[in-house]
Structures are given as C-alpha cells and as structure tokens.
C-alpha cells in the first residue's frame, strides 16, 4: 500500500496501471524508490540517509562488489528481480545496483558531481578487482534509452570488463 501508481497520463512519471498491477512486472523503480526505499532509509535512528544496501549490511560492514547491474529505472520491480536473479553469476556475491547502493534521500546531483569520474558508478566500474557487468533489459524501456546506461556500457567495454545483457529486450 505504500507504493503508489501514477495513472495520470499527463504526469512526467506516468506508468500504466496495468503494468503496476501485473504480478510479473509490478511498480517501477521510481515508485519503489518513492514509496519504499526513501521512507525506509530516511529516518534510521542512528544513521539517517543511508543507502538501502548499507542499511541492510551494516552489521557485516558490507559486501565486496563483484557485480554491477545497469538498469533503466522504468522496469517493474518484479521483472527487475526476476531478470537479475536469472542472470546473476554463481561466483558473484555483492552487486552495485544504483537504487539500492546510492543514498536516495541525499542530494543525488551532489553525489554524482560535475565530473563523471567522481561518480559512484564510475568508481565501482573502475575498482579492483573489476566487477562483472549486466545490462538488464526490460519490457518497458530500451536500456540504451537512458544516458547513464549508455555511459556505464561504454565504461565497461572500454575497460574490457565482462559484460552481458539479460532480460527481454524491448
């Protein structure tokens, strides 16, 4: 009930109600972020504003990031999870997934900065050992229609990282 649809076609983030209600697709990442991720991480009693990934892994100190998942944000959460789990390499333990890894209640623009080389995306793609990369396609939006996904693919290929594409291409 906390995640709300956007049935008004005149709104910027319009998302069809039939996709929202579909148990194989579900609400998109913008809706999940607004209705679930931000509220869960905003008011942590000790460390407000944490990312969801840090909050979930606080006691262990985190996981090594050996997988980078690039996605378009317009896919449904159930579709995302299904495609990500099917494509997850057995040898990988921890993944960088931006809507979970970045602190969504902070100023994302400030976090990204004006130099892409200082962005969390770039830093993860350039870490050692290098991560595997999965470009997660979906049935809603072409992954190459999002500039960040194009940049992530470019950086991965230019560094000779192992890149695969998963999910149903639109």
Secondary structure, DSSP 8 states (H G I E B T S, - for coil): --S--B--TTSTT-B-HHHHH-TTT-SBHHHHIIIIIHHHHHT-SSSTT--HHHHHTTTTT---EEEEEE--S-SBHHHHHHHHHHH--TT--EEEEHHHHS-TTS-HHHHH-S-GGGSHHHHHHT-SS--EEEEE--SSS-GGGSHHHHHHHHHHHHTT--EEEES---
